[in-house]
C-alpha cells in the first residue's frame, strides 16, 4: 500500500500569487507615501552661535577707575600752593566720580562671566542639536530600507509555509486514500460476515421452530397411524385470552403476509427481523420514548408485537399490556418470555373486542404491511374499541425520506404499500381521532449526509467581483445540499399519534 502524492496545482499557486501581489501593491503604496512624507521634512535652519562678550577694555577699566588713589606730584612755590588749594576744592567731586567708576567697573566685571557662560552653553546646544538631526536623518533612511525588506521577507515565509502545509495536506489526502482502500476492504469483509451471520441466524431460528413444532405435535406417529388435518389448526387456535365466543382467528388472506403467517415459513421472517431490524436491545432503546404515552393506562394492545420489545418496556414500567401477531414463531418467542401474546389477525381480533375495551393501542412498523381497505377498517375498529381519552400510536417507515424508502421499505418483501406521513395523518383524522401529532423518528447523523461548503474554503475567497461570485456560488451549492438532505436523508421513521375523545 503506497501513499498517493500529488504536486501543488499551478492554478492554486497562481491564485495565491495574485492575492499576494494585491497585498504587495497596497503595502508599497503605503511605503511610498511614508517615504514622501519623510522627504518633505526639511532640516531646520539653526541660528549662529552668539559671539563671546567683548573683554578688551575690562583690564584698563579695573586699573584706571581710581582717581584719588594716585594723586599727581605738586610743584614748589606759589604754584604748588595754588595747585594744592585747587585740589582741596576738587577732592569731593573726584571722590564721588571715583565711587561711580568703582560701581560701574564692578557691574561690568559681574556681567562678563555669565555672558561668557551663556555663550558657551548656546554654542554647545547648537552643536548637539545639529548632531541629533543628522542622527534622525540616518535613522529615517534605515527605516525606509527596513520597510522595503518586509515584503520579500514575508513572501518567502508565506511560500515556505504554504509549501509545507500543502505537503501536509497531500500526505493527509494520501493517508485518507489509503484508509479508504482499507475501509473498502473491511466493508467487503463485513458484508461477507453479515451474509454468513444472516444464514446462521436463519438456520438457528429454523432449528428452533422445527423443535417447537415437533414438541407440539407430540410423538412421531407410525407409518400406519392416521393424522387428522386439523391437528395443527387446533393447536394454533388454542391460544390464551382469545375473546369469548369468537370464531377461530385467522391471518389476512393477502399473499404478501404468507412469509410472516405460515407456521412452516415463520422462522424465515424471524431471522429476517434479527438481521435487518436490529438488536432487540437497540429497538427497545428507540421505543423508550413511547412509554410515557401509555404510562398509568391498563389493557394496552400492541398490534404486530413482533419479538415483544415494547411489551417488555410497558411491563417494566407497570403498564399491563397484551399483544397479537400473525407470525407463529414471534408469538412463540414472546410466550417463552412470559408475555401475553395471541397469534391472531389484527382486524379479526379487534372485531371481537367490546366498545371502549382498550386503554391504548400501538402498532409499530405494521401499517405498511396492510392493504388500503384493510388499513381503513383497522383504524375505524381501533377508534371503536378504545376508551375515551386513550391514545393510538402508529409507527411506520418514512417513505418521504428517499434513503428510508430505497433501503428499509424496499428491503422487506412483506410490505404492501408505502404510506406518506400526510396520508396516514389524514386517515387517522378521518376516523375521528383528535389532537393528531406526527413525530419524525430515527434521524440520520449529519456526518452521514451531504456536506456543505467548508468554512475554510469560504475564508480563502478573494475580495472583489470574483470573490463575490464565488460566495454566491457557495451559497447556491449549500441551498441545493440542504434541499437534497431534506429529501434523501430525512428521518427514517415517523409516528402518528391520535386520541379518542
C-alpha positions, 0 to 999 in steps of 0.5 A: 500500500503506497501513499498517493502524492500529488504536486501543488496545482499551478492554478492554486499557486497562481491564485495565491500569487495574485492575492499576494501581489494585491497585498504587495501593491497596497503595502508599497503604496503605503511605503511610498507615501511614508517615504514622501512624507519623510522627504518633505521634512526639511532640516531646520535652519539653526541660528549662529552661535552668539559671539563671546562678550567683548573683554578688551577694555575690562583690564584698563577699566579695573586699573584706571577707575581710581582717581584719588588713589594716585594723586599727581606730584605738586610743584614748589612755590606759589604754584604748588600752593595754588595747585594744592588749594585747587585740589582741596576744592576738587577732592569731593567731586573726584571722590564721588566720580571715583565711587561711580567708576568703582560701581560701574567697573564692578557691574561690568566685571559681574556681567562678563562671566555669565555672558561668557557662560551663556555663550558657551552653553548656546554654542554647545546646544547648537552643536548637539542639536545639529548632531541629533538631526543628522542622527534622525536623518540616518535613522529615517533612511534605515527605516525606509530600507527596513520597510522595503525588506518586509515584503520579500521577507514575508513572501518567502515565509508565506511560500515556505509555509504554504509549501509545507502545509500543502505537503501536509495536506497531500500526505493527509489526502494520501493517508485518507486514500489509503484508509479508504482502500482499507475501509473498502476492504473491511466493508467487503469483509463485513458484508461477507460476515453479515451474509454468513451471520444472516444464514446462521441466524436463519438456520438457528431460528429454523432449528428452533421452530422445527423443535417447537413444532415437533414438541407440539405435535407430540410423538412421531406417529407410525407409518400406519397411524392416521393424522387428522388435518386439523391437528395443527389448526387446533393447536394454533387456535388454542391460544390464551385470552382469545375473546369469548365466543369468537370464531377461530382467528385467522391471518389476512388472506393477502399473499404478501403476509404468507412469509410472516403467517405460515407456521412452516415459513415463520422462522424465515421472517424471524431471522429476517427481523434479527438481521435487518431490524436490529438488536432487540436491545437497540429497538427497545432503546428507540421505543423508550420514548413511547412509554410515557404515552401509555404510562398509568393506562391498563389493557394496552394492545400492541398490534404486530408485537413482533419479538415483544420489545415494547411489551417488555418496556410497558411491563417494566414500567407497570403498564399491563399490556397484551399483544397479537401477531400473525407470525407463529414463531414471534408469538412463540418467542414472546410466550417463552418470555412470559408475555401475553401474546395471541397469534391472531389477525389484527382486524379479526381480533379487534372485531371481537373486542367490546366498545371502549375495551382498550386503554391504548393501542400501538402498532409499530412498523405494521401499517405498511404491511396492510392493504388500503381497505384493510388499513381503513377498517383497522383504524375505524375498529381501533377508534371503536374499541378504545376508551375515551381519552386513550391514545393510538400510536402508529409507527411506520417507515418514512417513505418521504425520506428517499434513503428510508424508502430505497433501503428499509421499505424496499428491503422487506418483501412483506410490505404492501404499500408505502404510506406518506406521513400526510396520508396516514395523518389524514386517515387517522383524522378521518376516523375521528381521532383528535389532537393528531401529532406526527413525530419524525423518528430515527434521524440520520447523523449529519456526518452521514449526509451531504456536506456543505461548503467548508468554512475554510474554503469560504475564508480563502475567497478573494475580495472583489467581483470574483470573490463575490461570485464565488460566495454566491456560488457557495451559497447556491451549492449549500441551498441545493445540499440542504434541499437534497438532505431534506429529501434523501436523508430525512428521518427514517421513521415517523409516528402518528399519534391520535386520541379518542375523545 
